[in-house]
């Protein structure tokens, strides 16, 4: 069942990202990030009516408090990456998260992955490298040398690294509460903490943002984001962190597809090899459980 939840989470994340990128064409990225969370709350609050209140302990509050500021940083970096670079160039770097997670989830929550699961995770990461196969023709290390030239890629690598910690901390918080309770309270806290940052950084564009009703373009991204959050937490409860994040990273392939059809991004065909490697990695991860 965790695979179904993870796949739904992957699809809704990619869809939310694509719709958010369209909104970024006209709006301040901080306001866009904040309103995506605001519009995700109604669905989550409705779900909260059916979620029993778990008994919370110090471990829950500790994991929650450490993860929250890290999450704010990743949101800012993530939205900036979506704004400044093509989806097909930035999203693939999120595949690095499960590679980092092999080590970090073991240190934080003591989880180990099998040999097959580890091979699948590395194939998913290798797929992200070969998505830029044309750069390899210039030299084996050229894809790495080209990273600093694309700010969005640098931002996403930072996001991928920080996600390792927030995913593992989220796993701890879930184990000491419940998936939906954590998702709902976490997103409420993020929305509150992000408010002063968004209002200050977007202060010069705030009047236009509301007068032109640009915020309406964030309704659907917010709804898809809420579904992503709920299914993400449900999947995290049922399996190991590294496995779940690996399957969720199939959102990269969906995102690349959106990049081609919605934004007419170039060099999509050359990334087919990377997509195939990621799919093979996905199969290995699923069959390893």
Number of C-alpha atoms within 10 A of each C-alpha: 9 21 16 12 22 27 21 20 30 25 22 23 26 28 21 24 25 23 20 24 26 16 20 23 11 11 20 22 24 23 25 26 23 25 23 26 23 21 22 26 21 14 17 22 15 11 14 16 9 10 14 11 11 11 9 12 11 10 15 20 14 13 19 21 15 14 21 18 14 15 19 16 14 20 17 19 19 24 22 21 26 24 20 17 17 21 26 26 25 26 28 31 26 25 30 25 27 30 25 18 27 21 16 20 23 15 12 14 14 9 16 16 21 11 12 17 24 21 19 29 32 21 24 32 25 19 26 28 21 21 28 22 20 14 17 15 11 10 11 11 11 15 19 13 11 11 15 12 10 15 14 26 27 17 23 26 23 18 24 24 20 18 24 24 21 20 23 25 25 27 26 20 27 22 15 19 20 20 24 23 21 23 23 24 16 20 19 18 14 19 22 14 15 22 16 12 16 21 15 12 14 18 15 11 13 17 11 12 19 11 9 9 10 18 18 14 18 25 19 17 27 27 22 24 24 29 20 26 23 22 23 25 26 21 25 25 20 14 16 19 26 30 28 25 27 29 29 26 30 25 26 25 24 20 25 27 19 20 20 17 10 12 15 12 16 12 15 16 9 14 22 18 17 23 23 17 20 29 19 17 26 24 14 21 26 17 10 16 12
